[in-house]
Amino acid sequence: MNESNKLPQAISHKKLSFLLINAQKDKFASSEDNEQNTKLQDELVEELDNWALSTKSLLKKISSRNKKFLQGKSTDSLMALGAMEVHLNMALQALQAFNKDF
C-alpha cells in the first residue's frame, strides 16, 4: 500500500518519453514472441517486395501506352488510367520511405 502512495498523480509527456527511452529491457521477454514477430516481419517484407516488382512491371506496361489497347476507350477511362498510374507511383515512393527504416 505504501508503494501506491509514491506514485505520481500525473506525468508529463516529456517525462514519460524520457522514461520509456531509458527503460531497461524486460529480462523475461519471450524469445518465442520475438521469433514470431521476426517471421511476420520477414513475410511482410517479402510481400511488399513482390508487390513492388509487380507494380513496377504494371507501370512499365501502362507507360508504354500501346495505342492498340487504348483505342475505343473513353476520355474518362484514359484519365482514370492516368490517375491510377500516379497513385501507384506515389505508393512506390511511400514504400521506399517505409523501407528506409529497415
trRosetta pair geometry for C-beta under 8 A, 3 or more apart (Angstrom, degrees):
i j d omega theta_ij theta_ji phi_ij phi_ji
1 4 6.0 -53 -159 30 40 110
1 5 7.1 43 146 -22 65 102
2 5 5.7 -53 -160 28 40 115
2 6 7.1 38 147 -21 66 103
3 6 5.8 -57 -160 29 40 112
3 7 7.5 53 146 -35 64 92
4 7 5.7 -32 -161 4 45 118
8 11 5.6 105 85 -65 134 85
11 15 5.3 -119 -176 84 90 121
11 16 5.2 105 126 -60 119 96
12 15 4.5 91 58 9 87 102
12 16 6.8 -152 92 -5 44 87
13 16 5.6 -56 -145 39 31 112
13 17 6.2 35 155 -21 65 106
14 17 5.9 -54 -149 35 27 111
14 18 6.5 30 152 -20 61 106
15 18 5.6 -52 -150 35 33 115
15 19 6.4 32 153 -18 65 105
16 19 5.7 -54 -148 37 32 111
16 20 6.3 30 154 -18 65 106
17 20 5.8 -56 -146 37 30 110
17 21 6.3 30 157 -19 65 108
18 21 6.0 -58 -148 36 28 110
18 22 6.2 1 163 4 64 116
19 22 6.3 -73 -141 51 25 95
19 23 6.1 48 157 -54 65 99
20 23 5.7 -33 -142 -1 29 120
25 29 6.8 -67 169 -2 95 134
26 29 4.5 107 85 -45 103 94
29 33 6.9 -100 175 58 82 125
29 34 7.0 73 139 -44 110 111
30 33 4.1 88 80 0 106 103
30 34 7.0 -173 101 -5 60 82
31 34 5.3 -51 -152 38 43 116
31 35 6.3 47 148 -23 69 101
32 35 5.7 -50 -147 35 32 112
32 36 6.4 34 152 -20 63 105
33 36 5.6 -54 -148 36 32 112
33 37 6.3 32 153 -18 65 106
34 37 5.7 -54 -146 37 31 111
34 38 6.3 33 154 -20 64 105
35 38 5.6 -53 -147 36 31 112
35 39 6.4 33 153 -21 64 105
36 39 5.7 -53 -149 35 31 112
36 40 6.4 29 153 -16 64 106
37 40 5.7 -55 -147 39 31 110
37 41 6.1 33 154 -20 65 107
38 41 5.6 -55 -146 37 30 112
38 42 6.3 33 154 -21 64 105
39 42 5.7 -53 -148 35 30 111
39 43 6.5 31 152 -19 63 105
40 43 5.6 -52 -149 35 33 113
40 44 6.4 35 152 -20 64 104
41 44 5.6 -52 -149 35 32 113
41 45 6.4 33 153 -19 65 105
42 45 5.7 -53 -147 36 32 111
42 46 6.3 32 154 -19 65 106
43 46 5.7 -55 -148 36 31 112
43 47 6.3 30 154 -17 65 106
44 47 5.8 -56 -148 38 30 110
44 48 6.2 29 155 -17 65 108
45 48 5.7 -56 -147 39 30 112
45 49 6.3 33 153 -21 64 105
45 102 6.9 114 -109 -128 126 158
46 49 5.7 -53 -148 34 30 112
46 50 6.5 31 153 -18 64 104
47 50 5.7 -53 -149 36 32 112
47 51 6.3 33 152 -20 65 106
48 51 5.5 -51 -145 36 33 113
48 52 6.3 36 154 -23 64 104
48 95 6.1 169 -175 -146 112 119
48 98 7.8 -111 -158 96 155 135
48 99 7.8 178 129 -73 140 105
49 52 5.7 -52 -148 33 31 112
49 53 6.5 30 154 -18 63 104
50 53 5.9 -56 -151 35 31 110
50 54 6.4 21 157 -11 66 108
51 54 6.1 -61 -147 42 30 104
51 55 5.9 30 156 -21 67 112
51 95 7.8 -165 92 -101 113 153
52 55 5.7 -56 -142 38 27 112
52 56 6.3 29 158 -20 64 105
52 92 6.3 107 -134 -125 87 90
52 95 5.9 -166 -86 124 113 160
53 56 5.9 -54 -148 34 28 109
53 57 6.5 28 153 -18 62 106
54 57 5.6 -53 -149 36 34 114
54 58 6.3 36 152 -19 66 106
55 58 5.6 -53 -147 38 32 112
55 59 6.2 34 153 -21 65 105
55 88 5.5 -174 -167 -169 109 111
55 91 7.0 -115 -153 90 158 118
55 92 6.1 -173 115 -72 137 107
56 59 5.6 -52 -145 36 31 113
56 60 6.6 37 153 -23 63 101
56 92 7.2 97 -71 -110 82 143
57 60 5.8 -51 -154 29 32 113
57 61 6.8 28 150 -15 63 104
58 61 5.7 -57 -153 37 35 110
58 62 6.3 32 152 -18 69 106
58 88 7.0 -112 93 -157 117 162
59 62 5.6 -52 -142 38 34 110
59 63 6.0 29 159 -17 68 110
59 85 6.4 113 -130 -143 82 83
59 88 5.7 -166 -77 112 107 134
59 89 6.8 107 -123 -70 141 81
59 92 7.9 -37 -35 -30 153 147
60 63 6.0 -59 -141 41 26 106
60 64 6.6 36 155 -32 61 101
61 64 5.9 -47 -152 19 31 115
61 66 8.0 -36 -173 -5 71 113
62 65 7.4 27 161 -64 45 62
62 81 6.5 -173 -148 174 113 102
62 84 7.6 -139 -125 93 157 103
62 85 5.1 -168 130 -93 146 112
63 85 7.1 125 -67 -145 78 135
65 70 6.5 -4 -169 -28 71 147
66 69 4.7 57 89 14 105 107
66 70 6.8 156 87 -9 55 94
67 70 5.6 -69 -141 46 37 105
67 71 6.4 57 158 -48 70 90
68 71 6.3 -35 -156 -1 27 114
70 73 5.3 -72 -168 20 60 128
70 78 6.7 62 -159 -100 112 105
73 77 4.3 -116 -178 87 101 134
73 78 5.5 120 116 -53 121 86
73 81 7.9 11 164 -14 155 136
74 77 4.7 102 55 3 76 101
74 78 7.2 -144 96 -2 43 85
75 78 5.8 -57 -150 38 33 109
75 79 6.2 33 153 -19 67 107
76 79 5.7 -55 -146 38 31 111
76 80 6.2 34 154 -22 65 106
77 80 5.6 -53 -147 35 31 113
77 81 6.5 33 153 -20 63 103
78 81 5.6 -50 -149 34 33 113
78 82 6.5 35 151 -18 63 104
79 82 5.6 -54 -151 37 34 113
79 83 6.3 35 151 -20 66 104
80 83 5.6 -51 -146 36 33 112
80 84 6.3 36 152 -21 64 103
81 84 5.6 -51 -148 34 32 113
81 85 6.5 38 150 -23 62 103
82 85 5.5 -50 -151 31 33 116
82 86 6.6 34 152 -18 64 102
83 86 5.7 -52 -152 34 34 112
83 87 6.4 30 152 -16 66 107
84 87 5.7 -57 -147 40 32 109
84 88 6.2 34 155 -21 66 106
85 88 5.9 -55 -148 35 28 110
85 89 6.5 28 154 -17 62 106
86 89 5.8 -57 -153 36 31 111
86 90 6.4 29 151 -17 66 105
87 90 5.5 -51 -146 37 35 111
87 91 6.3 39 152 -22 66 104
88 91 5.5 -50 -147 34 33 114
88 92 6.5 36 152 -19 64 102
89 92 5.7 -52 -151 34 33 112
89 93 6.6 34 150 -18 64 104
90 93 5.5 -53 -151 36 35 113
90 94 6.4 38 149 -22 66 103
91 94 5.5 -50 -147 34 34 114
91 95 6.5 38 151 -21 64 102
92 95 5.5 -50 -149 34 34 114
92 96 6.6 38 150 -21 64 101
93 96 5.5 -48 -150 32 35 114
93 97 6.6 36 150 -18 64 102
94 97 5.6 -52 -152 35 35 112
94 98 6.4 37 148 -20 65 105
95 98 5.4 -52 -147 36 34 115
95 99 6.2 34 154 -20 66 107
96 99 5.7 -56 -145 37 30 111
96 100 7.1 48 151 -38 59 92
97 100 5.9 -37 -162 5 35 117
98 101 6.7 -60 -180 25 42 105
98 102 7.9 34 135 -18 67 104
99 102 5.4 -49 -158 24 57 115
